[in-house]
Amino acid sequence: MVGTLTAMVAIPMFILNSLAGIVGGIWLIYLGEWKLVVAGFLVAVAAPFWASLLILPGLLFAVPAAAALERGDGVIGTLLASLTGLWSYGVVTVWCLAAFWYVPQHWHRGEPIFPFLLFSYAVATGPWAVVAQKDAQSGGGEAARLTTSGACIGSALFMGYVLLSRRPDFMTAIWFVIVPMALMFLFSVFAVIVDARQQARRQRGAW
């Protein structure tokens, strides 16, 4: 289920993910914003460390959630897993919104806004893409890929709204990030419920 959903947005997101940081960064350097680009680069390099620290509190529920699901207690397991996911999605959402708030603060009238939005997108999504890739290399990462997909979709919609709106408003734009992230979170909860039911059936079959 997760693989199917992420595959639907894989190609356009891959193109945007590949070009946003490079094109936006080079453009910003041309505009004289090299300090902003260096800061964004350092954030991306250190992402596996600080992103893991931000996610860590939510993982306190992960072990008891897995144990509950393993013994067939689907309600408790789903609840604890949902708390883990809620923390992760909350952290990523706040980070994305912070990136789209901070980077454009360096924009000045008369300058094109597009490179600032591209770089905002890269700063918002890049760290989580790195974390998801590392999780995948360790043999997991479905949850991280789903969270990253939500961040990419929401950030792309945020960017599109700002570009297409005559008078973009930040308080309106945030919903373009919040809604996709909320939907991805609900989808992840649904996936946990399905897995819990399958686990319960397997246990009943074993008896």
MDTraj code that builds the backbone (N, CA, C; nanometers):
import mdtraj as md
import numpy as np

residues = "MET VAL GLY THR LEU THR ALA MET VAL ALA ILE PRO MET PHE ILE LEU ASN SER LEU ALA GLY ILE VAL GLY GLY ILE TRP LEU ILE TYR LEU GLY GLU TRP LYS LEU VAL VAL ALA GLY PHE LEU VAL ALA VAL ALA ALA PRO PHE TRP ALA SER LEU LEU ILE LEU PRO GLY LEU LEU PHE ALA VAL PRO ALA ALA ALA ALA LEU GLU ARG GLY ASP GLY VAL ILE GLY THR LEU LEU ALA SER LEU THR GLY LEU TRP SER TYR GLY VAL VAL THR VAL TRP CYS LEU ALA ALA PHE TRP TYR VAL PRO GLN HIS TRP HIS ARG GLY GLU PRO ILE PHE PRO PHE LEU LEU PHE SER TYR ALA VAL ALA THR GLY PRO TRP ALA VAL VAL ALA GLN LYS ASP ALA GLN SER GLY GLY GLY GLU ALA ALA ARG LEU THR THR SER GLY ALA CYS ILE GLY SER ALA LEU PHE MET GLY TYR VAL LEU LEU SER ARG ARG PRO ASP PHE MET THR ALA ILE TRP PHE VAL ILE VAL PRO MET ALA LEU MET PHE LEU PHE SER VAL PHE ALA VAL ILE VAL ASP ALA ARG GLN GLN ALA ARG ARG GLN ARG GLY ALA TRP".split()
xyz = np.array([
    [0.0826, -0.1213, 0.0000],
    [0.0000, 0.0000, 0.0000],
    [0.0859, 0.1263, 0.0000],
    [0.1830, 0.1285, 0.0881],
    [0.2708, 0.2447, 0.0953],
    [0.3499, 0.2599, -0.0335],
    [0.3993, 0.1461, -0.0854],
    [0.4778, 0.1509, -0.2079],
    [0.3978, 0.2019, -0.3257],
    [0.2713, 0.1629, -0.3351],
    [0.1858, 0.2077, -0.4452],
    [0.1624, 0.3577, -0.4387],
    [0.1347, 0.4076, -0.3192],
    [0.1073, 0.5498, -0.3034],
    [0.2297, 0.6347, -0.3351],
    [0.3433, 0.5937, -0.2838],
    [0.4644, 0.6718, -0.3081],
    [0.5063, 0.6662, -0.4545],
    [0.4775, 0.5541, -0.5227],
    [0.5131, 0.5425, -0.6640],
    [0.4347, 0.6398, -0.7506],
    [0.3134, 0.6763, -0.7086],
    [0.2289, 0.7662, -0.7860],
    [0.2895, 0.9059, -0.7990],
    [0.3682, 0.9444, -0.7008],
    [0.4278, 1.0781, -0.7035],
    [0.5793, 1.0716, -0.7208],
    [0.6307, 0.9539, -0.7490],
    [0.7759, 0.9342, -0.7502],
    [0.8444, 1.0164, -0.8587],
    [0.7924, 1.0107, -0.9824],
    [0.8615, 1.0749, -1.0942],
    [0.8642, 1.2268, -1.0810],
    [0.7475, 1.2944, -1.0667],
    [0.7544, 1.4407, -1.0523],
    [0.8303, 1.4847, -0.9281],
    [0.8166, 1.4116, -0.8207],
    [0.8884, 1.4473, -0.6993],
    [1.0385, 1.4249, -0.7149],
    [1.0753, 1.3213, -0.7899],
    [1.2173, 1.2955, -0.8140],
    [1.2799, 1.4112, -0.8909],
    [1.2084, 1.4593, -0.9928],
    [1.2601, 1.5710, -1.0718],
    [1.2746, 1.6955, -0.9850],
    [1.1706, 1.7251, -0.9082],
    [1.1747, 1.8436, -0.8222],
    [1.2807, 1.8296, -0.7142],
    [1.2890, 1.7120, -0.6532],
    [1.3887, 1.6900, -0.5486],
    [1.5306, 1.7018, -0.6027],
    [1.5502, 1.6563, -0.7266],
    [1.6838, 1.6576, -0.7857],
    [1.7285, 1.7982, -0.8240],
    [1.6339, 1.8820, -0.8659],
    [1.6705, 2.0117, -0.9223],
    [1.6519, 2.1291, -0.8271],
    [1.5632, 2.1152, -0.7295],
    [1.5295, 2.2304, -0.6450],
    [1.6519, 2.2880, -0.5748],
    [1.7285, 2.2024, -0.5080],
    [1.8441, 2.2507, -0.4347],
    [1.9528, 2.3047, -0.5250],
    [1.9784, 2.2357, -0.6363],
    [2.0855, 2.2771, -0.7276],
    [2.0507, 2.4077, -0.7972],
    [1.9341, 2.4094, -0.8630],
    [1.8934, 2.5291, -0.9368],
    [1.8719, 2.6466, -0.8420],
    [1.7982, 2.6214, -0.7334],
    [1.7737, 2.7286, -0.6380],
    [1.9016, 2.7796, -0.5742],
    [1.9932, 2.6881, -0.5398],
    [2.1181, 2.7284, -0.4772],
    [2.2060, 2.8115, -0.5685],
    [2.2226, 2.7668, -0.6928],
    [2.3048, 2.8418, -0.7889],
    [2.2447, 2.9795, -0.8149],
    [2.1133, 2.9824, -0.8289],
    [2.0443, 3.1093, -0.8538],
    [2.0628, 3.2052, -0.7367],
    [2.0530, 3.1535, -0.6157],
    [2.0690, 3.2383, -0.4977],
    [2.2124, 3.2888, -0.4842],
    [2.3084, 3.2050, -0.5182],
    [2.4483, 3.2505, -0.5164],
    [2.4670, 3.3652, -0.6145],
    [2.4052, 3.3526, -0.7308],
    [2.4105, 3.4599, -0.8314],
    [2.3502, 3.5890, -0.7763],
    [2.2468, 3.5752, -0.6927],
    [2.1823, 3.6928, -0.6332],
    [2.2568, 3.7439, -0.5103],
    [2.3653, 3.6759, -0.4729],
    [2.4455, 3.7196, -0.3599],
    [2.4080, 3.6580, -0.2266],
    [2.3200, 3.5583, -0.2294],
    [2.2744, 3.4948, -0.1049],
    [2.3550, 3.3678, -0.0750],
    [2.4866, 3.3772, -0.0854],
    [2.5700, 3.2584, -0.0681],
    [2.5689, 3.2086, 0.0774],
    [2.5534, 3.2990, 0.1736],
    [2.5477, 3.2565, 0.3138],
    [2.4261, 3.1676, 0.3386],
    [2.3147, 3.2021, 0.2775],
    [2.1934, 3.1218, 0.2908],
    [2.2136, 2.9835, 0.2310],
    [2.2823, 2.9781, 0.1169],
    [2.3077, 2.8497, 0.0506],
    [2.4004, 2.7629, 0.1351],
    [2.5046, 2.8227, 0.1910],
    [2.5976, 2.7476, 0.2761],
    [2.5247, 2.6932, 0.3991],
    [2.4399, 2.7756, 0.4591],
    [2.3637, 2.7306, 0.5762],
    [2.2736, 2.6132, 0.5406],
    [2.2077, 2.6215, 0.4251],
    [2.1220, 2.5117, 0.3813],
    [2.2002, 2.3849, 0.3560],
    [2.3203, 2.3999, 0.2997],
    [2.4052, 2.2838, 0.2735],
    [2.4478, 2.2171, 0.4042],
    [2.4854, 2.2966, 0.5023],
    [2.5272, 2.2410, 0.6312],
    [2.4116, 2.1707, 0.7014],
    [2.2928, 2.2269, 0.6896],
    [2.1743, 2.1633, 0.7479],
    [2.1512, 2.0266, 0.6857],
    [2.1673, 2.0189, 0.5529],
    [2.1460, 1.8917, 0.4829],
    [2.2509, 1.7883, 0.5221],
    [2.3759, 1.8317, 0.5353],
    [2.4839, 1.7391, 0.5704],
    [2.4628, 1.6815, 0.7102],
    [2.4181, 1.7665, 0.8019],
    [2.3988, 1.7228, 0.9406],
    [2.2619, 1.6607, 0.9649],
    [2.1816, 1.6469, 0.8602],
    [2.0434, 1.5996, 0.8751],
    [2.0301, 1.4666, 0.9490],
    [2.1117, 1.3643, 0.9166],
    [2.0936, 1.2365, 0.9868],
    [2.1063, 1.2482, 1.1381],
    [2.1858, 1.3437, 1.1849],
    [2.2057, 1.3604, 1.3292],
    [2.0899, 1.4359, 1.3934],
    [2.0648, 1.5584, 1.3464],
    [1.9641, 1.6393, 1.4147],
    [1.8222, 1.5907, 1.3881],
    [1.7980, 1.5349, 1.2682],
    [1.6638, 1.4837, 1.2392],
    [1.6313, 1.3647, 1.3289],
    [1.7307, 1.2807, 1.3526],
    [1.7099, 1.1657, 1.4406],
    [1.6796, 1.2104, 1.5832],
    [1.7457, 1.3170, 1.6279],
    [1.7198, 1.3686, 1.7625],
    [1.5776, 1.4232, 1.7744],
    [1.5315, 1.4900, 1.6686],
    [1.3961, 1.5451, 1.6722],
    [1.2903, 1.4353, 1.6735],
    [1.3179, 1.3269, 1.6014],
    [1.2220, 1.2170, 1.5917],
    [1.2261, 1.1272, 1.7155],
    [1.3386, 1.1291, 1.7873],
    [1.3629, 1.0345, 1.8964],
    [1.2517, 1.0280, 2.0015],
    [1.1969, 1.1408, 2.0495],
    [1.0923, 1.1296, 2.1531],
    [0.9730, 1.0455, 2.1100],
    [0.9353, 1.0539, 1.9837],
    [0.8225, 0.9750, 1.9358],
    [0.8499, 0.8264, 1.9334],
    [0.9777, 0.7901, 1.9245],
    [1.0136, 0.6484, 1.9187],
    [0.9962, 0.5783, 2.0531],
    [0.9727, 0.6557, 2.1582],
    [0.9481, 0.5940, 2.2886],
    [0.8245, 0.5041, 2.2857],
    [0.7330, 0.5340, 2.1933],
    [0.6118, 0.4528, 2.1820],
    [0.6283, 0.3371, 2.0843],
    [0.7371, 0.3386, 2.0060],
    [0.7515, 0.2408, 1.8981],
    [0.7695, 0.0986, 1.9508],
    [0.8555, 0.0821, 2.0512],
    [0.8823, -0.0522, 2.1039],
    [0.7585, -0.1129, 2.1696],
    [0.6912, -0.0418, 2.2615],
    [0.5682, -0.1006, 2.3172],
    [0.4595, -0.1209, 2.2123],
    [0.4571, -0.0374, 2.1084],
    [0.3589, -0.0569, 2.0011],
    [0.3849, -0.1871, 1.9279],
    [0.5124, -0.2120, 1.8948],
    [0.5479, -0.3357, 1.8255],
    [0.5181, -0.4574, 1.9125],
    [0.5461, -0.4453, 2.0433],
    [0.5196, -0.5570, 2.1347],
    [0.3701, -0.5857, 2.1441],
    [0.2893, -0.4802, 2.1499],
    [0.1441, -0.4984, 2.1584],
    [0.0892, -0.5633, 2.0320],
    [0.1382, -0.5186, 1.9173],
    [0.0926, -0.5775, 1.7913],
    [0.1367, -0.7227, 1.7797],
    [0.2547, -0.7527, 1.8325],
    [0.3078, -0.8887, 1.8245],
    [0.2231, -0.9866, 1.9068],
    [0.1728, -0.9404, 2.0190],
    [0.0916, -1.0302, 2.1024],
    [-0.0566, -1.0247, 2.0668],
    [-0.0894, -0.9499, 1.9598],
    [-0.2262, -0.9482, 1.9096],
    [-0.3158, -0.8424, 1.9691],
    [-0.2594, -0.7507, 2.0455],
    [-0.3382, -0.6421, 2.1048],
    [-0.3412, -0.5258, 2.0061],
    [-0.4314, -0.5360, 1.9088],
    [-0.4340, -0.4399, 1.7997],
    [-0.4716, -0.2994, 1.8413],
    [-0.5615, -0.2854, 1.9388],
    [-0.6073, -0.1528, 1.9803],
    [-0.4935, -0.0742, 2.0446],
    [-0.4292, -0.1351, 2.1445],
    [-0.3178, -0.0678, 2.2123],
    [-0.2026, -0.0450, 2.1155],
    [-0.1720, -0.1454, 2.0344],
    [-0.0626, -0.1329, 1.9390],
    [-0.0862, -0.0209, 1.8395],
    [-0.2085, -0.0122, 1.7876],
    [-0.2411, 0.0933, 1.6918],
    [-0.2342, 0.2306, 1.7569],
    [-0.2832, 0.2413, 1.8800],
    [-0.2801, 0.3688, 1.9514],
    [-0.1371, 0.4165, 1.9734],
    [-0.0510, 0.3262, 2.0209],
    [0.0885, 0.3635, 2.0465],
    [0.1617, 0.3963, 1.9169],
    [0.1364, 0.3177, 1.8124],
    [0.1991, 0.3451, 1.6828],
    [0.1517, 0.4791, 1.6271],
    [0.0252, 0.5117, 1.6516],
    [-0.0288, 0.6397, 1.6054],
    [0.0383, 0.7567, 1.6767],
    [0.0689, 0.7393, 1.8051],
    [0.1385, 0.8447, 1.8788],
    [0.2785, 0.8663, 1.8235],
    [0.3450, 0.7563, 1.7886],
    [0.4771, 0.7676, 1.7261],
    [0.4673, 0.8439, 1.5953],
    [0.3704, 0.8048, 1.5123],
    [0.3529, 0.8714, 1.3840],
    [0.3122, 1.0165, 1.3986],
    [0.2265, 1.0454, 1.4959],
    [0.1804, 1.1824, 1.5168],
    [0.2969, 1.2745, 1.5499],
    [0.3876, 1.2273, 1.6339],
    [0.5051, 1.3079, 1.6677],
    [0.5917, 1.3305, 1.5443],
    [0.6174, 1.2250, 1.4686],
    [0.7027, 1.2363, 1.3501],
    [0.6425, 1.3315, 1.2475],
    [0.5142, 1.3139, 1.2199],
    [0.4483, 1.4009, 1.1223],
    [0.4432, 1.5452, 1.1711],
    [0.4255, 1.5636, 1.3011],
    [0.4246, 1.6983, 1.3557],
    [0.5592, 1.7670, 1.3400],
    [0.6668, 1.6939, 1.3698],
    [0.8016, 1.7493, 1.3574],
    [0.8314, 1.7873, 1.2132],
    [0.8016, 1.6981, 1.1199],
    [0.8301, 1.7247, 0.9784],
    [0.7464, 1.8417, 0.9279],
    [0.6206, 1.8482, 0.9684],
    [0.5338, 1.9583, 0.9252],
    [0.5865, 2.0924, 0.9737],
    [0.6226, 2.0994, 1.1005],
    [0.6757, 2.2239, 1.1561],
    [0.8055, 2.2626, 1.0859],
    [0.8906, 2.1649, 1.0570],
    [1.0165, 2.1938, 0.9887],
    [0.9913, 2.2513, 0.8495],
    [0.9001, 2.1905, 0.7754],
    [0.8696, 2.2385, 0.6399],
    [0.8175, 2.3817, 0.6433],
    [0.7267, 2.4095, 0.7348],
    [0.6716, 2.5442, 0.7453],
    [0.7787, 2.6442, 0.7875],
    [0.8678, 2.6022, 0.8765],
    [0.9767, 2.6902, 0.9195],
    [1.0690, 2.7234, 0.8029],
    [1.0969, 2.6241, 0.7178],
    [1.1828, 2.6471, 0.6019],
    [1.1192, 2.7469, 0.5057],
    [0.9892, 2.7312, 0.4804],
    [0.9209, 2.8218, 0.3881],
    [0.8964, 2.9597, 0.4495],
    [0.9091, 2.9694, 0.5802],
    [0.9013, 3.1006, 0.6433],
    [1.0375, 3.1683, 0.6454],
    [1.1430, 3.0930, 0.6780],
    [1.2744, 3.1535, 0.6998],
    [1.3440, 3.1937, 0.5698],
    [1.3524, 3.1025, 0.4748],
    [1.4287, 3.1306, 0.3524],
    [1.3763, 3.2539, 0.2791],
    [1.2448, 3.2673, 0.2567],
    [1.1972, 3.3875, 0.1866],
    [1.2179, 3.5180, 0.2629],
    [1.2570, 3.5107, 0.3913],
    [1.2879, 3.6329, 0.4649],
    [1.4059, 3.7064, 0.4022],
    [1.4871, 3.6349, 0.3248],
    [1.6028, 3.6955, 0.2592],
    [1.5672, 3.7572, 0.1241],
    [1.4436, 3.7396, 0.0831],
    [1.3996, 3.7935, -0.0457],
    [1.3750, 3.9436, -0.0352],
    [1.4114, 4.0157, -0.1411],
    [1.3886, 4.1595, -0.1470],
    [1.3053, 4.1924, -0.2702],
    [1.2279, 4.2969, -0.2605],
    [1.1462, 4.3387, -0.3741],
    [1.2348, 4.3677, -0.4950],
    [1.1884, 4.3245, -0.6096],
    [1.2670, 4.3403, -0.7314],
    [1.3428, 4.2145, -0.7682],
    [1.3569, 4.1225, -0.6717],
    [1.4219, 3.9946, -0.6979],
    [1.3165, 3.8890, -0.7310],
    [1.3516, 3.7906, -0.8122],
    [1.2572, 3.6809, -0.8389],
    [1.2383, 3.5961, -0.7135],
    [1.1147, 3.5593, -0.6865],
    [1.0850, 3.4790, -0.5679],
    [1.1106, 3.3308, -0.5924],
    [1.1123, 3.2914, -0.7197],
    [1.1202, 3.1493, -0.7539],
    [1.2416, 3.0787, -0.6945],
    [1.3640, 3.1344, -0.7058],
    [1.4787, 3.0626, -0.6477],
    [1.4685, 3.0465, -0.4966],
    [1.4078, 3.1422, -0.4296],
    [1.3896, 3.1311, -0.2849],
    [1.2918, 3.0184, -0.2507],
    [1.1893, 3.0044, -0.3331],
    [1.0937, 2.8958, -0.3114],
    [1.1566, 2.7603, -0.3409],
    [1.2358, 2.7538, -0.4475],
    [1.3046, 2.6282, -0.4796],
    [1.3962, 2.5863, -0.3653],
    [1.4706, 2.6824, -0.3141],
    [1.5634, 2.6494, -0.2056],
    [1.4875, 2.6176, -0.0773],
    [1.3749, 2.6847, -0.0555],
    [1.2905, 2.6515, 0.0594],
    [1.2442, 2.5073, 0.0510],
    [1.2051, 2.4666, -0.0691],
    [1.1609, 2.3287, -0.0903],
    [1.2735, 2.2314, -0.0571],
    [1.3943, 2.2621, -0.1040],
    [1.5084, 2.1738, -0.0794],
    [1.5393, 2.1638, 0.0695],
    [1.5362, 2.2770, 0.1392],
    [1.5638, 2.2770, 0.2831],
    [1.4534, 2.2040, 0.3592],
    [1.3288, 2.2201, 0.3129],
    [1.2154, 2.1588, 0.3816],
    [1.2150, 2.0074, 0.3686],
    [1.2468, 1.9574, 0.2502],
    [1.2311, 1.8139, 0.2227],
    [1.3618, 1.7357, 0.2215],
    [1.4723, 1.8020, 0.1898],
    [1.5995, 1.7319, 0.1747],
    [1.6425, 1.6500, 0.2951],
    [1.6393, 1.7076, 0.4160],
    [1.6822, 1.6298, 0.5329],
    [1.6025, 1.5017, 0.5533],
    [1.4728, 1.5076, 0.5300],
    [1.3890, 1.3894, 0.5522],
    [1.4087, 1.2866, 0.4423],
    [1.4424, 1.3335, 0.3228],
    [1.4751, 1.2398, 0.2154],
    [1.6026, 1.1632, 0.2484],
    [1.6998, 1.2325, 0.3091],
    [1.8245, 1.1672, 0.3502],
    [1.7964, 1.0616, 0.4570],
    [1.7136, 1.0967, 0.5545],
    [1.6788, 1.0025, 0.6616],
    [1.6057, 0.8816, 0.6055],
    [1.5111, 0.9057, 0.5140],
    [1.4358, 0.7955, 0.4534],
    [1.5274, 0.7028, 0.3748],
    [1.6253, 0.7609, 0.3060],
    [1.7193, 0.6794, 0.2292],
    [1.8036, 0.5920, 0.3208],
    [1.8490, 0.6479, 0.4320],
    [1.9291, 0.5695, 0.5265],
    [1.8461, 0.4587, 0.5903],
    [1.7194, 0.4875, 0.6199],
    [1.6315, 0.3842, 0.6758],
    [1.6098, 0.2720, 0.5755],
    [1.5953, 0.3081, 0.4485],
    [1.5755, 0.2074, 0.3441],
    [1.6985, 0.1188, 0.3301],
    [1.8167, 0.1775, 0.3451],
    [1.9400, 0.0999, 0.3345],
    [1.9546, 0.0005, 0.4489],
    [1.8897, 0.0301, 0.5619],
    [1.8972, -0.0604, 0.6767],
    [1.7864, -0.1650, 0.6755],
    [1.7080, -0.1666, 0.5669],
    [1.6075, -0.2708, 0.5516],
    [1.4672, -0.2318, 0.5908],
    [1.4427, -0.1047, 0.6187],
    [1.3082, -0.0585, 0.6541],
    [1.2764, 0.0684, 0.5791],
    [1.2152, 0.1627, 0.6495],
    [1.1977, 0.2946, 0.5920],
    [1.0641, 0.3231, 0.5277],
    [0.9672, 0.2301, 0.5354],
    [0.8373, 0.2584, 0.4737],
    [0.7709, 0.3791, 0.5386],
    [0.7754, 0.3865, 0.6705],
    [0.7144, 0.4991, 0.7411],
    [0.7841, 0.6296, 0.7050],
    [0.9177, 0.6271, 0.6989],
    [0.9927, 0.7476, 0.6644],
    [0.9646, 0.7910, 0.5214],
    [0.9506, 0.6950, 0.4298],
    [0.9201, 0.7292, 0.2904],
    [0.7823, 0.7926, 0.2791],
    [0.6879, 0.7422, 0.3563],
    [0.5531, 0.7976, 0.3524],
    [0.5526, 0.9400, 0.4078],
    [0.6231, 0.9611, 0.5179],
    [0.6325, 1.0955, 0.5755],
    [0.6991, 1.1915, 0.4785],
    [0.8078, 1.1465, 0.4154],
    [0.8788, 1.2306, 0.3198],
    [0.7922, 1.2622, 0.1992],
    [0.7138, 1.1659, 0.1540],
    [0.6231, 1.1901, 0.0416],
    [0.5220, 1.2987, 0.0766],
    [0.4682, 1.2926, 0.1990],
    [0.3755, 1.3961, 0.2425],
    [0.4411, 1.5330, 0.2459],
    [0.5661, 1.5381, 0.2936],
    [0.6390, 1.6644, 0.2986],
    [0.6644, 1.7189, 0.1587],
    [0.6992, 1.6306, 0.0657],
    [0.7262, 1.6731, -0.0720],
    [0.5998, 1.7255, -0.1392],
    [0.4904, 1.6531, -0.1238],
    [0.3642, 1.6959, -0.1846],
    [0.3189, 1.8289, -0.1251],
    [0.3203, 1.8378, 0.0075],
    [0.2779, 1.9606, 0.0729],
    [0.3655, 2.0794, 0.0366],
    [0.4964, 2.0583, 0.0319],
    [0.5882, 2.1669, -0.0020],
    [0.5708, 2.2112, -0.1467],
    [0.5464, 2.1153, -0.2360],
    [0.5224, 2.1496, -0.3762],
    [0.3937, 2.2306, -0.3910],
    [0.2895, 2.1917, -0.3171],
    [0.1636, 2.2664, -0.3216],
    [0.1806, 2.4064, -0.2626],
    [0.2573, 2.4164, -0.1558],
    [0.2871, 2.5465, -0.0953],
    [0.3542, 2.6363, -0.1981],
    [0.4553, 2.5828, -0.2638],
    [0.5294, 2.6590, -0.3631],
    [0.4390, 2.7008, -0.4792],
    [0.3549, 2.6073, -0.5251],
    [0.2638, 2.6383, -0.6345],
    [0.1646, 2.7469, -0.5974],
    [0.1138, 2.7410, -0.4749],
    [0.0188, 2.8437, -0.4294],
    [0.0833, 2.9817, -0.4303],
    [0.2047, 2.9919, -0.3779],
    [0.2725, 3.1215, -0.3717],
    [0.2994, 3.1751, -0.5121],
    [0.3369, 3.0874, -0.6036],
    [0.3682, 3.1307, -0.7397],
    [0.2436, 3.1735, -0.8166],
    [0.1323, 3.1051, -0.7934],
    [0.0120, 3.1295, -0.8733],
    [-0.0824, 3.2321, -0.8114],
    [-0.0698, 3.2542, -0.6825],
    [-0.1598, 3.3477, -0.6162],
    [-0.1141, 3.4918, -0.6376],
    [-0.2097, 3.5797, -0.6580],
    [-0.1767, 3.7210, -0.6765],
    [-0.1299, 3.7829, -0.5454],
    [-0.1920, 3.7444, -0.4360],
    [-0.1533, 3.7950, -0.3048],
    [-0.1431, 3.6780, -0.2075],
    [-0.0342, 3.6043, -0.2144],
    [-0.0210, 3.4863, -0.1271],
    [-0.0136, 3.5265, 0.0196],
    [-0.0770, 3.4462, 0.1015],
    [-0.0785, 3.4696, 0.2454],
    [-0.0219, 3.3460, 0.3149],
    [0.0728, 3.3672, 0.4060],
    [0.1398, 3.2539, 0.4698],
    [0.0425, 3.1692, 0.5500],
    [-0.0519, 3.2324, 0.6183],
    [-0.1460, 3.1576, 0.7012],
    [-0.2402, 3.0726, 0.6163],
    [-0.2598, 3.1124, 0.4928],
    [-0.3363, 3.0285, 0.3996],
    [-0.2476, 2.9193, 0.3424],
    [-0.1245, 2.9566, 0.3102],
    [-0.0323, 2.8621, 0.2465],
    [0.0006, 2.7431, 0.3355],
    [0.0001, 2.7626, 0.4675],
    [0.0398, 2.6525, 0.5560],
    [-0.0529, 2.5319, 0.5421],
    [-0.1783, 2.5564, 0.5026],
    [-0.2722, 2.4452, 0.4901],
    [-0.2377, 2.3548, 0.3734],
    [-0.1630, 2.4079, 0.2768],
    [-0.1192, 2.3244, 0.1654],
    [-0.0137, 2.2232, 0.2103],
    [0.0476, 2.2478, 0.3252],
    [0.1403, 2.1514, 0.3850],
    [0.0684, 2.0651, 0.4883],
    [-0.0128, 2.1289, 0.5707],
    [-0.0779, 2.0573, 0.6809],
    [-0.1726, 1.9496, 0.6305],
    [-0.2538, 1.9815, 0.5299],
    [-0.3544, 1.8854, 0.4827],
    [-0.2907, 1.7591, 0.4243],
    [-0.1933, 1.7688, 0.3313],
    [-0.1304, 1.6451, 0.2817],
    [-0.0622, 1.5648, 0.3916],
    [0.0014, 1.6334, 0.4862],
    [0.0666, 1.5618, 0.5950],
    [-0.0359, 1.4911, 0.6829],
    [-0.1493, 1.5559, 0.7071],
    [-0.2547, 1.4927, 0.7869],
    [-0.3113, 1.3706, 0.7157],
    [-0.3293, 1.3814, 0.5847],
    [-0.3810, 1.2680, 0.5077],
    [-0.2827, 1.1516, 0.5085],
    [-0.1540, 1.1816, 0.4959],
    [-0.0529, 1.0763, 0.5007],
    [-0.0503, 1.0104, 0.6383],
    [-0.0673, 1.0910, 0.7419],
    [-0.0712, 1.0353, 0.8770],
    [-0.1892, 0.9405, 0.8929],
    [-0.3066, 0.9822, 0.8463],
    [-0.4247, 0.8960, 0.8548],
    [-0.4051, 0.7683, 0.7741],
    [-0.3396, 0.7804, 0.6593],
    [-0.3114, 0.6621, 0.5788],
    [-0.2181, 0.5671, 0.6528],
    [-0.1182, 0.6235, 0.7221],
    [-0.0251, 0.5392, 0.7977],
    [-0.0971, 0.4681, 0.9121],
    [-0.1930, 0.5360, 0.9758],
    [-0.2716, 0.4722, 1.0819],
    [-0.3548, 0.3584, 1.0238],
    [-0.4143, 0.3828, 0.9081],
    [-0.4923, 0.2784, 0.8411],
    [-0.4049, 0.1578, 0.8091],
    [-0.2815, 0.1831, 0.7641],
    [-0.1895, 0.0732, 0.7331],
    [-0.1567, -0.0072, 0.8581],
    [-0.1411, 0.0610, 0.9721],
    [-0.1145, -0.0088, 1.0983],
    [-0.2337, -0.0952, 1.1374],
    [-0.3548, -0.0424, 1.1188],
    [-0.4753, -0.1194, 1.1514],
    [-0.4838, -0.2454, 1.0665],
    [-0.4551, -0.2317, 0.9373],
    [-0.4574, -0.3482, 0.8475],
    [-0.3538, -0.4507, 0.8907],
    [-0.2323, -0.4040, 0.9227],
    [-0.1270, -0.4960, 0.9671],
    [-0.1655, -0.5646, 1.0980],
    [-0.2303, -0.4898, 1.1884],
    [-0.2712, -0.5475, 1.3167],
    [-0.3745, -0.6575, 1.2965],
    [-0.4676, -0.6362, 1.2060],
    [-0.5692, -0.7383, 1.1791],
    [-0.5069, -0.8621, 1.1153],
    [-0.4122, -0.8408, 1.0260],
    [-0.3444, -0.9548, 0.9642],
    [-0.2656, -1.0333, 1.0676],
    [-0.2011, -0.9613, 1.1595],
    [-0.1261, -1.0276, 1.2657],
    [-0.2193, -1.1084, 1.3552],
    [-0.3374, -1.0524, 1.3858],
    [-0.4344, -1.1235, 1.4695],
    [-0.4844, -1.2494, 1.3999],
    [-0.5063, -1.2421, 1.2688],
    [-0.5515, -1.3602, 1.1944],
    [-0.4447, -1.4685, 1.1955],
    [-0.3193, -1.4268, 1.1788],
    [-0.2107, -1.5258, 1.1798],
    [-0.2013, -1.5944, 1.3152],
    [-0.2203, -1.5183, 1.4215],
    [-0.2132, -1.5782, 1.5549],
    [-0.3294, -1.6737, 1.5794],
    [-0.4481, -1.6375, 1.5323],
    [-0.5621, -1.7280, 1.5471],
    [-0.5411, -1.8549, 1.4659],
    [-0.4793, -1.8394, 1.3478],
    [-0.4509, -1.9557, 1.2644],
    [-0.3494, -2.0477, 1.3277],
    [-0.2551, -1.9874, 1.4022],
    [-0.1531, -2.0691, 1.4681],
    [-0.2133, -2.1545, 1.5780],
    [-0.3201, -2.1005, 1.6419],
    [-0.3850, -2.1787, 1.7469],
    [-0.4773, -2.2846, 1.6880],
])
top = md.Topology()
chain = top.add_chain()
for i, resn in enumerate(residues, 1):
    res = top.add_residue(resn, chain, resSeq=i)
    for name in ("N", "CA", "C"):
        top.add_atom(name, md.element.get_by_symbol(name[0]), res)
traj = md.Trajectory(xyz[None], top)
